[in-house]
């Protein structure tokens, strides 16, 4: 005699989620790797030229030359 397995709605839902979420997990891992690589790249750029940007920003704030907006035609 063959054994029949019956699932409640919650069990069935959990099984379905487990089957379909594995693809999402892989996509999340790939996205995390890409994000971590991009953050590392941005950090390197910041370390290389960050002080120059700060100096330019301070210069622009300290030596501001406000001008009224021009007329629009």
mmJSON file of the N, C-alpha and C atoms, coordinates in Angstrom:
{"data_MODEL":{"atom_site":{
"group_PDB":["ATOM","ATOM","ATOM","ATOM","ATOM","ATOM","ATOM","ATOM","ATOM","ATOM","ATOM","ATOM","ATOM","ATOM","ATOM","ATOM","ATOM","ATOM","ATOM","ATOM","ATOM","ATOM","ATOM","ATOM","ATOM","ATOM","ATOM","ATOM","ATOM","ATOM","ATOM","ATOM","ATOM","ATOM","ATOM","ATOM","ATOM","ATOM","ATOM","ATOM","ATOM","ATOM","ATOM","ATOM","ATOM","ATOM","ATOM","ATOM","ATOM","ATOM","ATOM","ATOM","ATOM","ATOM","ATOM","ATOM","ATOM","ATOM","ATOM","ATOM","ATOM","ATOM","ATOM","ATOM","ATOM","ATOM","ATOM","ATOM","ATOM","ATOM","ATOM","ATOM","ATOM","ATOM","ATOM","ATOM","ATOM","ATOM","ATOM","ATOM","ATOM","ATOM","ATOM","ATOM","ATOM","ATOM","ATOM","ATOM","ATOM","ATOM","ATOM","ATOM","ATOM","ATOM","ATOM","ATOM","ATOM","ATOM","ATOM","ATOM","ATOM","ATOM","ATOM","ATOM","ATOM","ATOM","ATOM","ATOM","ATOM","ATOM","ATOM","ATOM","ATOM","ATOM","ATOM","ATOM","ATOM","ATOM","ATOM","ATOM","ATOM","ATOM","ATOM","ATOM","ATOM","ATOM","ATOM","ATOM","ATOM","ATOM","ATOM","ATOM","ATOM","ATOM","ATOM","ATOM","ATOM","ATOM","ATOM","ATOM","ATOM","ATOM","ATOM","ATOM","ATOM","ATOM","ATOM","ATOM","ATOM","ATOM","ATOM","ATOM","ATOM","ATOM","ATOM","ATOM","ATOM","ATOM","ATOM","ATOM","ATOM","ATOM","ATOM","ATOM","ATOM","ATOM","ATOM","ATOM","ATOM","ATOM","ATOM","ATOM","ATOM","ATOM","ATOM","ATOM","ATOM","ATOM","ATOM","ATOM","ATOM","ATOM","ATOM","ATOM","ATOM","ATOM","ATOM","ATOM","ATOM","ATOM","ATOM","ATOM","ATOM","ATOM","ATOM","ATOM","ATOM","ATOM","ATOM","ATOM","ATOM","ATOM","ATOM","ATOM","ATOM","ATOM","ATOM","ATOM","ATOM","ATOM","ATOM","ATOM","ATOM","ATOM","ATOM","ATOM","ATOM","ATOM","ATOM"],
"id":[1,2,3,4,5,6,7,8,9,10,11,12,13,14,15,16,17,18,19,20,21,22,23,24,25,26,27,28,29,30,31,32,33,34,35,36,37,38,39,40,41,42,43,44,45,46,47,48,49,50,51,52,53,54,55,56,57,58,59,60,61,62,63,64,65,66,67,68,69,70,71,72,73,74,75,76,77,78,79,80,81,82,83,84,85,86,87,88,89,90,91,92,93,94,95,96,97,98,99,100,101,102,103,104,105,106,107,108,109,110,111,112,113,114,115,116,117,118,119,120,121,122,123,124,125,126,127,128,129,130,131,132,133,134,135,136,137,138,139,140,141,142,143,144,145,146,147,148,149,150,151,152,153,154,155,156,157,158,159,160,161,162,163,164,165,166,167,168,169,170,171,172,173,174,175,176,177,178,179,180,181,182,183,184,185,186,187,188,189,190,191,192,193,194,195,196,197,198,199,200,201,202,203,204,205,206,207,208,209,210,211,212,213,214,215,216,217,218,219],
"type_symbol":["N","C","C","N","C","C","N","C","C","N","C","C","N","C","C","N","C","C","N","C","C","N","C","C","N","C","C","N","C","C","N","C","C","N","C","C","N","C","C","N","C","C","N","C","C","N","C","C","N","C","C","N","C","C","N","C","C","N","C","C","N","C","C","N","C","C","N","C","C","N","C","C","N","C","C","N","C","C","N","C","C","N","C","C","N","C","C","N","C","C","N","C","C","N","C","C","N","C","C","N","C","C","N","C","C","N","C","C","N","C","C","N","C","C","N","C","C","N","C","C","N","C","C","N","C","C","N","C","C","N","C","C","N","C","C","N","C","C","N","C","C","N","C","C","N","C","C","N","C","C","N","C","C","N","C","C","N","C","C","N","C","C","N","C","C","N","C","C","N","C","C","N","C","C","N","C","C","N","C","C","N","C","C","N","C","C","N","C","C","N","C","C","N","C","C","N","C","C","N","C","C","N","C","C","N","C","C","N","C","C","N","C","C","N","C","C","N","C","C"],
"label_atom_id":["N","CA","C","N","CA","C","N","CA","C","N","CA","C","N","CA","C","N","CA","C","N","CA","C","N","CA","C","N","CA","C","N","CA","C","N","CA","C","N","CA","C","N","CA","C","N","CA","C","N","CA","C","N","CA","C","N","CA","C","N","CA","C","N","CA","C","N","CA","C","N","CA","C","N","CA","C","N","CA","C","N","CA","C","N","CA","C","N","CA","C","N","CA","C","N","CA","C","N","CA","C","N","CA","C","N","CA","C","N","CA","C","N","CA","C","N","CA","C","N","CA","C","N","CA","C","N","CA","C","N","CA","C","N","CA","C","N","CA","C","N","CA","C","N","CA","C","N","CA","C","N","CA","C","N","CA","C","N","CA","C","N","CA","C","N","CA","C","N","CA","C","N","CA","C","N","CA","C","N","CA","C","N","CA","C","N","CA","C","N","CA","C","N","CA","C","N","CA","C","N","CA","C","N","CA","C","N","CA","C","N","CA","C","N","CA","C","N","CA","C","N","CA","C","N","CA","C","N","CA","C","N","CA","C","N","CA","C","N","CA","C","N","CA","C","N","CA","C","N","CA","C","N","CA","C"],
"label_alt_id":[null,null,null,null,null,null,null,null,null,null,null,null,null,null,null,null,null,null,null,null,null,null,null,null,null,null,null,null,null,null,null,null,null,null,null,null,null,null,null,null,null,null,null,null,null,null,null,null,null,null,null,null,null,null,null,null,null,null,null,null,null,null,null,null,null,null,null,null,null,null,null,null,null,null,null,null,null,null,null,null,null,null,null,null,null,null,null,null,null,null,null,null,null,null,null,null,null,null,null,null,null,null,null,null,null,null,null,null,null,null,null,null,null,null,null,null,null,null,null,null,null,null,null,null,null,null,null,null,null,null,null,null,null,null,null,null,null,null,null,null,null,null,null,null,null,null,null,null,null,null,null,null,null,null,null,null,null,null,null,null,null,null,null,null,null,null,null,null,null,null,null,null,null,null,null,null,null,null,null,null,null,null,null,null,null,null,null,null,null,null,null,null,null,null,null,null,null,null,null,null,null,null,null,null,null,null,null,null,null,null,null,null,null,null,null,null,null,null,null],
"label_comp_id":["UNK","UNK","UNK","UNK","UNK","UNK","UNK","UNK","UNK","UNK","UNK","UNK","UNK","UNK","UNK","UNK","UNK","UNK","UNK","UNK","UNK","UNK","UNK","UNK","UNK","UNK","UNK","UNK","UNK","UNK","UNK","UNK","UNK","UNK","UNK","UNK","UNK","UNK","UNK","UNK","UNK","UNK","UNK","UNK","UNK","UNK","UNK","UNK","UNK","UNK","UNK","UNK","UNK","UNK","UNK","UNK","UNK","UNK","UNK","UNK","UNK","UNK","UNK","UNK","UNK","UNK","UNK","UNK","UNK","UNK","UNK","UNK","UNK","UNK","UNK","UNK","UNK","UNK","UNK","UNK","UNK","UNK","UNK","UNK","UNK","UNK","UNK","UNK","UNK","UNK","UNK","UNK","UNK","UNK","UNK","UNK","UNK","UNK","UNK","UNK","UNK","UNK","UNK","UNK","UNK","UNK","UNK","UNK","UNK","UNK","UNK","UNK","UNK","UNK","UNK","UNK","UNK","UNK","UNK","UNK","UNK","UNK","UNK","UNK","UNK","UNK","UNK","UNK","UNK","UNK","UNK","UNK","UNK","UNK","UNK","UNK","UNK","UNK","UNK","UNK","UNK","UNK","UNK","UNK","UNK","UNK","UNK","UNK","UNK","UNK","UNK","UNK","UNK","UNK","UNK","UNK","UNK","UNK","UNK","UNK","UNK","UNK","UNK","UNK","UNK","UNK","UNK","UNK","UNK","UNK","UNK","UNK","UNK","UNK","UNK","UNK","UNK","UNK","UNK","UNK","UNK","UNK","UNK","UNK","UNK","UNK","UNK","UNK","UNK","UNK","UNK","UNK","UNK","UNK","UNK","UNK","UNK","UNK","UNK","UNK","UNK","UNK","UNK","UNK","UNK","UNK","UNK","UNK","UNK","UNK","UNK","UNK","UNK","UNK","UNK","UNK","UNK","UNK","UNK"],
"label_asym_id":["A","A","A","A","A","A","A","A","A","A","A","A","A","A","A","A","A","A","A","A","A","A","A","A","A","A","A","A","A","A","A","A","A","A","A","A","A","A","A","A","A","A","A","A","A","A","A","A","A","A","A","A","A","A","A","A","A","A","A","A","A","A","A","A","A","A","A","A","A","A","A","A","A","A","A","A","A","A","A","A","A","A","A","A","A","A","A","A","A","A","A","A","A","A","A","A","A","A","A","A","A","A","A","A","A","A","A","A","A","A","A","A","A","A","A","A","A","A","A","A","A","A","A","A","A","A","A","A","A","A","A","A","A","A","A","A","A","A","A","A","A","A","A","A","A","A","A","A","A","A","A","A","A","A","A","A","A","A","A","A","A","A","A","A","A","A","A","A","A","A","A","A","A","A","A","A","A","A","A","A","A","A","A","A","A","A","A","A","A","A","A","A","A","A","A","A","A","A","A","A","A","A","A","A","A","A","A","A","A","A","A","A","A","A","A","A","A","A","A"],
"label_entity_id":["1","1","1","1","1","1","1","1","1","1","1","1","1","1","1","1","1","1","1","1","1","1","1","1","1","1","1","1","1","1","1","1","1","1","1","1","1","1","1","1","1","1","1","1","1","1","1","1","1","1","1","1","1","1","1","1","1","1","1","1","1","1","1","1","1","1","1","1","1","1","1","1","1","1","1","1","1","1","1","1","1","1","1","1","1","1","1","1","1","1","1","1","1","1","1","1","1","1","1","1","1","1","1","1","1","1","1","1","1","1","1","1","1","1","1","1","1","1","1","1","1","1","1","1","1","1","1","1","1","1","1","1","1","1","1","1","1","1","1","1","1","1","1","1","1","1","1","1","1","1","1","1","1","1","1","1","1","1","1","1","1","1","1","1","1","1","1","1","1","1","1","1","1","1","1","1","1","1","1","1","1","1","1","1","1","1","1","1","1","1","1","1","1","1","1","1","1","1","1","1","1","1","1","1","1","1","1","1","1","1","1","1","1","1","1","1","1","1","1"],
"label_seq_id":[1,1,1,2,2,2,3,3,3,4,4,4,5,5,5,6,6,6,7,7,7,8,8,8,9,9,9,10,10,10,11,11,11,12,12,12,13,13,13,14,14,14,15,15,15,16,16,16,17,17,17,18,18,18,19,19,19,20,20,20,21,21,21,22,22,22,23,23,23,24,24,24,25,25,25,26,26,26,27,27,27,28,28,28,29,29,29,30,30,30,31,31,31,32,32,32,33,33,33,34,34,34,35,35,35,36,36,36,37,37,37,38,38,38,39,39,39,40,40,40,41,41,41,42,42,42,43,43,43,44,44,44,45,45,45,46,46,46,47,47,47,48,48,48,49,49,49,50,50,50,51,51,51,52,52,52,53,53,53,54,54,54,55,55,55,56,56,56,57,57,57,58,58,58,59,59,59,60,60,60,61,61,61,62,62,62,63,63,63,64,64,64,65,65,65,66,66,66,67,67,67,68,68,68,69,69,69,70,70,70,71,71,71,72,72,72,73,73,73],
"pdbx_PDB_ins_code":[null,null,null,null,null,null,null,null,null,null,null,null,null,null,null,null,null,null,null,null,null,null,null,null,null,null,null,null,null,null,null,null,null,null,null,null,null,null,null,null,null,null,null,null,null,null,null,null,null,null,null,null,null,null,null,null,null,null,null,null,null,null,null,null,null,null,null,null,null,null,null,null,null,null,null,null,null,null,null,null,null,null,null,null,null,null,null,null,null,null,null,null,null,null,null,null,null,null,null,null,null,null,null,null,null,null,null,null,null,null,null,null,null,null,null,null,null,null,null,null,null,null,null,null,null,null,null,null,null,null,null,null,null,null,null,null,null,null,null,null,null,null,null,null,null,null,null,null,null,null,null,null,null,null,null,null,null,null,null,null,null,null,null,null,null,null,null,null,null,null,null,null,null,null,null,null,null,null,null,null,null,null,null,null,null,null,null,null,null,null,null,null,null,null,null,null,null,null,null,null,null,null,null,null,null,null,null,null,null,null,null,null,null,null,null,null,null,null,null],
"Cartn_x":[0.833,0.0,0.887,0.601,1.388,1.039,2.068,1.852,1.522,0.503,0.083,0.437,1.012,1.368,0.423,-0.143,-1.036,-0.369,-0.458,0.127,-0.97,-0.766,-1.684,-1.334,-2.159,-1.885,-0.552,-0.268,0.993,2.195,2.121,3.224,3.428,2.336,2.418,3.018,2.598,3.134,4.617,5.038,6.464,7.287,6.755,7.465,7.599,6.514,6.541,7.536,7.519,8.459,9.902,10.17,11.525,11.995,11.098,11.465,11.731,10.949,11.05,11.998,12.342,13.212,14.68,15.023,16.435,16.997,16.204,16.646,16.866,16.001,16.158,17.421,17.707,18.896,20.157,20.203,21.35,21.475,20.358,20.376,20.833,20.399,20.823,22.324,22.833,24.274,25.07,24.612,25.289,25.247,24.094,23.962,24.875,24.991,25.865,27.321,27.737,29.109,29.369,28.433,28.587,28.636,27.76,27.705,28.992,29.481,30.723,31.895,31.94,33.016,32.924,31.696,31.515,31.864,31.486,31.814,33.33,34.014,35.474,36.088,35.562,36.058,35.842,34.678,34.375,35.279,35.52,36.427,37.832,38.298,39.636,39.714,38.69,38.657,38.632,37.831,37.752,39.073,39.767,41.068,42.099,41.98,42.954,42.728,41.471,41.219,40.256,39.976,39.021,39.459,40.739,41.205,41.137,41.37,41.282,39.849,38.883,37.473,37.085,37.54,37.231,37.841,39.076,39.722,38.952,38.505,37.728,36.393,35.783,34.508,34.682,35.714,35.989,36.299,37.066,37.404,36.141,35.244,34.01,33.125,33.101,32.255,32.861,34.162,34.833,34.909,35.163,35.315,34.127,32.951,31.753,31.59,31.159,30.875,29.423,28.508,27.092,26.726,25.949,25.481,23.964,23.25,21.806,21.546,20.453,20.158,19.91,20.352,20.18,18.747,18.434,17.107,16.935,15.737,15.446,14.708,15.089,14.47,13.128],
"Cartn_y":[-1.172,0.0,1.248,2.208,3.432,4.375,5.021,5.973,7.344,7.969,9.28,10.309,11.409,12.47,13.633,14.078,15.24,16.394,17.574,18.749,19.729,20.395,21.489,22.662,23.685,24.869,25.506,25.621,26.243,25.427,24.114,23.266,23.364,23.364,23.48,24.821,25.849,27.179,27.264,26.666,26.68,25.909,24.794,24.019,24.806,25.455,26.256,27.406,28.085,29.194,28.696,27.554,27.016,26.692,26.153,25.793,27.028,28.068,29.242,30.304,30.262,31.298,31.018,29.81,29.502,30.353,30.652,31.526,32.944,33.403,34.736,34.82,33.779,33.774,33.905,33.208,33.295,34.711,35.302,36.665,37.651,37.448,38.329,38.205,36.977,36.779,37.457,37.337,37.989,39.501,40.021,41.468,41.957,41.171,41.558,41.593,40.607,40.599,41.835,42.159,43.33,44.605,44.692,45.881,46.033,44.933,44.998,45.449,44.967,45.368,46.858,47.352,48.766,49.65,49.232,49.997,50.059,48.943,48.934,49.913,49.915,50.83,52.285,52.592,53.963,54.364,53.437,53.722,54.045,53.288,53.531,54.905,55.262,56.586,57.674,57.464,58.429,58.59,57.488,57.556,58.269,58.11,58.701,60.21,60.635,62.052,62.728,62.09,62.652,63.977,64.117,65.369,66.519,66.232,67.26,67.776,66.876,67.254,68.109,67.718,68.489,69.88,69.974,71.282,72.157,71.584,72.346,72.803,71.973,72.312,73.451,73.377,74.449,75.742,75.673,76.858,77.494,76.694,77.222,77.868,77.317,77.871,79.149,79.157,80.305,81.476,81.213,82.272,82.294,82.329,82.316,83.65,83.619,84.8,84.704,85.099,84.948,85.864,85.348,86.125,85.929,87.011,86.824,85.996,85.272,84.473,85.384,84.925,85.713,85.693,86.691,86.723,85.561,85.039,84.01,84.644,84.26,84.85,84.27],
"Cartn_z":[0.0,0.0,0.0,-0.882,-0.987,0.149,0.654,1.751,1.172,1.674,1.209,2.274,1.849,2.784,2.565,3.642,3.586,4.327,3.741,4.356,4.727,5.829,6.163,5.27,5.295,4.468,4.826,6.114,6.54,6.08,6.214,5.792,4.281,3.558,2.105,1.702,2.383,2.094,2.375,3.491,3.835,2.804,2.356,1.336,0.039,-0.355,-1.577,-1.448,-0.294,-0.078,-0.124,0.471,0.485,-0.927,-1.74,-3.108,-3.956,-3.772,-4.636,-4.106,-2.838,-2.294,-2.537,-2.938,-3.17,-4.308,-5.315,-6.398,-5.911,-5.015,-4.45,-3.612,-2.872,-2.03,-2.882,-3.996,-4.906,-5.466,-5.849,-6.381,-5.304,-4.07,-2.979,-2.725,-2.773,-2.582,-3.691,-4.929,-6.053,-5.899,-5.5,-5.32,-4.197,-3.132,-2.019,-2.471,-3.262,-3.772,-4.626,-5.524,-6.387,-5.557,-4.557,-3.708,-2.918,-2.345,-1.57,-2.444,-3.677,-4.587,-4.908,-5.126,-5.452,-4.252,-3.047,-1.842,-1.662,-1.91,-1.8,-2.802,-4.016,-5.049,-4.634,-4.099,-3.663,-2.507,-1.568,-0.454,-0.953,-1.927,-2.476,-3.134,-3.876,-4.508,-3.445,-2.398,-1.306,-0.588,-0.359,0.306,-0.556,-1.874,-2.783,-2.942,-3.09,-3.397,-2.426,-1.304,-0.342,0.233,0.59,1.198,0.197,-1.071,-2.109,-2.223,-2.166,-2.255,-1.061,0.132,1.338,1.226,0.755,0.586,-0.397,-1.494,-2.476,-1.892,-1.104,-0.483,0.511,1.338,2.307,1.568,0.521,-0.279,-0.856,-1.358,-1.947,-0.893,0.317,1.376,1.941,2.155,2.764,1.795,0.545,-0.446,-1.412,-0.85,-1.685,-2.396,-3.629,-4.417,-4.869,-3.988,-4.361,-5.518,-6.421,-7.566,-7.646,-7.965,-8.125,-9.393,-9.371,-10.573,-11.77,-12.933,-14.151,-14.645,-15.484,-16.083,-17.037,-17.044,-18.025,-19.178,-20.38,-21.565,-21.832],
"occupancy":[1.0,1.0,1.0,1.0,1.0,1.0,1.0,1.0,1.0,1.0,1.0,1.0,1.0,1.0,1.0,1.0,1.0,1.0,1.0,1.0,1.0,1.0,1.0,1.0,1.0,1.0,1.0,1.0,1.0,1.0,1.0,1.0,1.0,1.0,1.0,1.0,1.0,1.0,1.0,1.0,1.0,1.0,1.0,1.0,1.0,1.0,1.0,1.0,1.0,1.0,1.0,1.0,1.0,1.0,1.0,1.0,1.0,1.0,1.0,1.0,1.0,1.0,1.0,1.0,1.0,1.0,1.0,1.0,1.0,1.0,1.0,1.0,1.0,1.0,1.0,1.0,1.0,1.0,1.0,1.0,1.0,1.0,1.0,1.0,1.0,1.0,1.0,1.0,1.0,1.0,1.0,1.0,1.0,1.0,1.0,1.0,1.0,1.0,1.0,1.0,1.0,1.0,1.0,1.0,1.0,1.0,1.0,1.0,1.0,1.0,1.0,1.0,1.0,1.0,1.0,1.0,1.0,1.0,1.0,1.0,1.0,1.0,1.0,1.0,1.0,1.0,1.0,1.0,1.0,1.0,1.0,1.0,1.0,1.0,1.0,1.0,1.0,1.0,1.0,1.0,1.0,1.0,1.0,1.0,1.0,1.0,1.0,1.0,1.0,1.0,1.0,1.0,1.0,1.0,1.0,1.0,1.0,1.0,1.0,1.0,1.0,1.0,1.0,1.0,1.0,1.0,1.0,1.0,1.0,1.0,1.0,1.0,1.0,1.0,1.0,1.0,1.0,1.0,1.0,1.0,1.0,1.0,1.0,1.0,1.0,1.0,1.0,1.0,1.0,1.0,1.0,1.0,1.0,1.0,1.0,1.0,1.0,1.0,1.0,1.0,1.0,1.0,1.0,1.0,1.0,1.0,1.0,1.0,1.0,1.0,1.0,1.0,1.0,1.0,1.0,1.0,1.0,1.0,1.0],
"B_iso_or_equiv":[0.0,0.0,0.0,0.0,0.0,0.0,0.0,0.0,0.0,0.0,0.0,0.0,0.0,0.0,0.0,0.0,0.0,0.0,0.0,0.0,0.0,0.0,0.0,0.0,0.0,0.0,0.0,0.0,0.0,0.0,0.0,0.0,0.0,0.0,0.0,0.0,0.0,0.0,0.0,0.0,0.0,0.0,0.0,0.0,0.0,0.0,0.0,0.0,0.0,0.0,0.0,0.0,0.0,0.0,0.0,0.0,0.0,0.0,0.0,0.0,0.0,0.0,0.0,0.0,0.0,0.0,0.0,0.0,0.0,0.0,0.0,0.0,0.0,0.0,0.0,0.0,0.0,0.0,0.0,0.0,0.0,0.0,0.0,0.0,0.0,0.0,0.0,0.0,0.0,0.0,0.0,0.0,0.0,0.0,0.0,0.0,0.0,0.0,0.0,0.0,0.0,0.0,0.0,0.0,0.0,0.0,0.0,0.0,0.0,0.0,0.0,0.0,0.0,0.0,0.0,0.0,0.0,0.0,0.0,0.0,0.0,0.0,0.0,0.0,0.0,0.0,0.0,0.0,0.0,0.0,0.0,0.0,0.0,0.0,0.0,0.0,0.0,0.0,0.0,0.0,0.0,0.0,0.0,0.0,0.0,0.0,0.0,0.0,0.0,0.0,0.0,0.0,0.0,0.0,0.0,0.0,0.0,0.0,0.0,0.0,0.0,0.0,0.0,0.0,0.0,0.0,0.0,0.0,0.0,0.0,0.0,0.0,0.0,0.0,0.0,0.0,0.0,0.0,0.0,0.0,0.0,0.0,0.0,0.0,0.0,0.0,0.0,0.0,0.0,0.0,0.0,0.0,0.0,0.0,0.0,0.0,0.0,0.0,0.0,0.0,0.0,0.0,0.0,0.0,0.0,0.0,0.0,0.0,0.0,0.0,0.0,0.0,0.0,0.0,0.0,0.0,0.0,0.0,0.0],
"pdbx_formal_charge":[null,null,null,null,null,null,null,null,null,null,null,null,null,null,null,null,null,null,null,null,null,null,null,null,null,null,null,null,null,null,null,null,null,null,null,null,null,null,null,null,null,null,null,null,null,null,null,null,null,null,null,null,null,null,null,null,null,null,null,null,null,null,null,null,null,null,null,null,null,null,null,null,null,null,null,null,null,null,null,null,null,null,null,null,null,null,null,null,null,null,null,null,null,null,null,null,null,null,null,null,null,null,null,null,null,null,null,null,null,null,null,null,null,null,null,null,null,null,null,null,null,null,null,null,null,null,null,null,null,null,null,null,null,null,null,null,null,null,null,null,null,null,null,null,null,null,null,null,null,null,null,null,null,null,null,null,null,null,null,null,null,null,null,null,null,null,null,null,null,null,null,null,null,null,null,null,null,null,null,null,null,null,null,null,null,null,null,null,null,null,null,null,null,null,null,null,null,null,null,null,null,null,null,null,null,null,null,null,null,null,null,null,null,null,null,null,null,null,null],
"auth_seq_id":[1,1,1,2,2,2,3,3,3,4,4,4,5,5,5,6,6,6,7,7,7,8,8,8,9,9,9,10,10,10,11,11,11,12,12,12,13,13,13,14,14,14,15,15,15,16,16,16,17,17,17,18,18,18,19,19,19,20,20,20,21,21,21,22,22,22,23,23,23,24,24,24,25,25,25,26,26,26,27,27,27,28,28,28,29,29,29,30,30,30,31,31,31,32,32,32,33,33,33,34,34,34,35,35,35,36,36,36,37,37,37,38,38,38,39,39,39,40,40,40,41,41,41,42,42,42,43,43,43,44,44,44,45,45,45,46,46,46,47,47,47,48,48,48,49,49,49,50,50,50,51,51,51,52,52,52,53,53,53,54,54,54,55,55,55,56,56,56,57,57,57,58,58,58,59,59,59,60,60,60,61,61,61,62,62,62,63,63,63,64,64,64,65,65,65,66,66,66,67,67,67,68,68,68,69,69,69,70,70,70,71,71,71,72,72,72,73,73,73],
"auth_comp_id":["UNK","UNK","UNK","UNK","UNK","UNK","UNK","UNK","UNK","UNK","UNK","UNK","UNK","UNK","UNK","UNK","UNK","UNK","UNK","UNK","UNK","UNK","UNK","UNK","UNK","UNK","UNK","UNK","UNK","UNK","UNK","UNK","UNK","UNK","UNK","UNK","UNK","UNK","UNK","UNK","UNK","UNK","UNK","UNK","UNK","UNK","UNK","UNK","UNK","UNK","UNK","UNK","UNK","UNK","UNK","UNK","UNK","UNK","UNK","UNK","UNK","UNK","UNK","UNK","UNK","UNK","UNK","UNK","UNK","UNK","UNK","UNK","UNK","UNK","UNK","UNK","UNK","UNK","UNK","UNK","UNK","UNK","UNK","UNK","UNK","UNK","UNK","UNK","UNK","UNK","UNK","UNK","UNK","UNK","UNK","UNK","UNK","UNK","UNK","UNK","UNK","UNK","UNK","UNK","UNK","UNK","UNK","UNK","UNK","UNK","UNK","UNK","UNK","UNK","UNK","UNK","UNK","UNK","UNK","UNK","UNK","UNK","UNK","UNK","UNK","UNK","UNK","UNK","UNK","UNK","UNK","UNK","UNK","UNK","UNK","UNK","UNK","UNK","UNK","UNK","UNK","UNK","UNK","UNK","UNK","UNK","UNK","UNK","UNK","UNK","UNK","UNK","UNK","UNK","UNK","UNK","UNK","UNK","UNK","UNK","UNK","UNK","UNK","UNK","UNK","UNK","UNK","UNK","UNK","UNK","UNK","UNK","UNK","UNK","UNK","UNK","UNK","UNK","UNK","UNK","UNK","UNK","UNK","UNK","UNK","UNK","UNK","UNK","UNK","UNK","UNK","UNK","UNK","UNK","UNK","UNK","UNK","UNK","UNK","UNK","UNK","UNK","UNK","UNK","UNK","UNK","UNK","UNK","UNK","UNK","UNK","UNK","UNK","UNK","UNK","UNK","UNK","UNK","UNK"],
"auth_asym_id":["A","A","A","A","A","A","A","A","A","A","A","A","A","A","A","A","A","A","A","A","A","A","A","A","A","A","A","A","A","A","A","A","A","A","A","A","A","A","A","A","A","A","A","A","A","A","A","A","A","A","A","A","A","A","A","A","A","A","A","A","A","A","A","A","A","A","A","A","A","A","A","A","A","A","A","A","A","A","A","A","A","A","A","A","A","A","A","A","A","A","A","A","A","A","A","A","A","A","A","A","A","A","A","A","A","A","A","A","A","A","A","A","A","A","A","A","A","A","A","A","A","A","A","A","A","A","A","A","A","A","A","A","A","A","A","A","A","A","A","A","A","A","A","A","A","A","A","A","A","A","A","A","A","A","A","A","A","A","A","A","A","A","A","A","A","A","A","A","A","A","A","A","A","A","A","A","A","A","A","A","A","A","A","A","A","A","A","A","A","A","A","A","A","A","A","A","A","A","A","A","A","A","A","A","A","A","A","A","A","A","A","A","A","A","A","A","A","A","A"],
"auth_atom_id":["N","CA","C","N","CA","C","N","CA","C","N","CA","C","N","CA","C","N","CA","C","N","CA","C","N","CA","C","N","CA","C","N","CA","C","N","CA","C","N","CA","C","N","CA","C","N","CA","C","N","CA","C","N","CA","C","N","CA","C","N","CA","C","N","CA","C","N","CA","C","N","CA","C","N","CA","C","N","CA","C","N","CA","C","N","CA","C","N","CA","C","N","CA","C","N","CA","C","N","CA","C","N","CA","C","N","CA","C","N","CA","C","N","CA","C","N","CA","C","N","CA","C","N","CA","C","N","CA","C","N","CA","C","N","CA","C","N","CA","C","N","CA","C","N","CA","C","N","CA","C","N","CA","C","N","CA","C","N","CA","C","N","CA","C","N","CA","C","N","CA","C","N","CA","C","N","CA","C","N","CA","C","N","CA","C","N","CA","C","N","CA","C","N","CA","C","N","CA","C","N","CA","C","N","CA","C","N","CA","C","N","CA","C","N","CA","C","N","CA","C","N","CA","C","N","CA","C","N","CA","C","N","CA","C","N","CA","C","N","CA","C","N","CA","C","N","CA","C","N","CA","C","N","CA","C"],
"pdbx_PDB_model_num":[1,1,1,1,1,1,1,1,1,1,1,1,1,1,1,1,1,1,1,1,1,1,1,1,1,1,1,1,1,1,1,1,1,1,1,1,1,1,1,1,1,1,1,1,1,1,1,1,1,1,1,1,1,1,1,1,1,1,1,1,1,1,1,1,1,1,1,1,1,1,1,1,1,1,1,1,1,1,1,1,1,1,1,1,1,1,1,1,1,1,1,1,1,1,1,1,1,1,1,1,1,1,1,1,1,1,1,1,1,1,1,1,1,1,1,1,1,1,1,1,1,1,1,1,1,1,1,1,1,1,1,1,1,1,1,1,1,1,1,1,1,1,1,1,1,1,1,1,1,1,1,1,1,1,1,1,1,1,1,1,1,1,1,1,1,1,1,1,1,1,1,1,1,1,1,1,1,1,1,1,1,1,1,1,1,1,1,1,1,1,1,1,1,1,1,1,1,1,1,1,1,1,1,1,1,1,1,1,1,1,1,1,1,1,1,1,1,1,1]
}}}
